[in-house]
């Protein structure tokens, strides 16, 4: 097999893995959104994108907001480990941007949750996963 053929095959495989990961992520977010809805929370936005980045789910709990980062990996431990401090800072900046459009602005009560999804589709939601920083 020629070098160009090998490179093309690797590129196609990487693209396929990326598509699979994207669709698995969408499925994980949908599962988590359904869980919050079953518990009575209203979905304000899905995959909201601001200048600082994207927030997977934004939910309303009365006048309060819940910002949710969904992490899917083979295990809950791997999913939890995949949330970096850099991502948390990005989520804070994105949340601040979203709050600018809310009636109470930055005085809106907020919570930051992390939703973990393992390889079998089981879920674990960690409420107040990281404090405002």
HELIX and SHEET records of a PDB file:
HELIX    1   1 UNK A    3  UNK A   38  1                                  36    
HELIX    2   2 UNK A   76  UNK A   81  1                                   6    
HELIX    3   3 UNK A   85  UNK A   99  1                                  15    
HELIX    4   4 UNK A  105  UNK A  107  5                                   3    
SHEET    1   A 5 UNK A  42  UNK A  49  0                                        
SHEET    2   A 5 UNK A  54  UNK A  61 -1                                        
SHEET    3   A 5 UNK A  64  UNK A  72 -1                                        
SHEET    4   A 5 UNK A 110  UNK A 117  1                                        
SHEET    5   A 5 UNK A 123  UNK A 126 -1                                        
END                                                                             
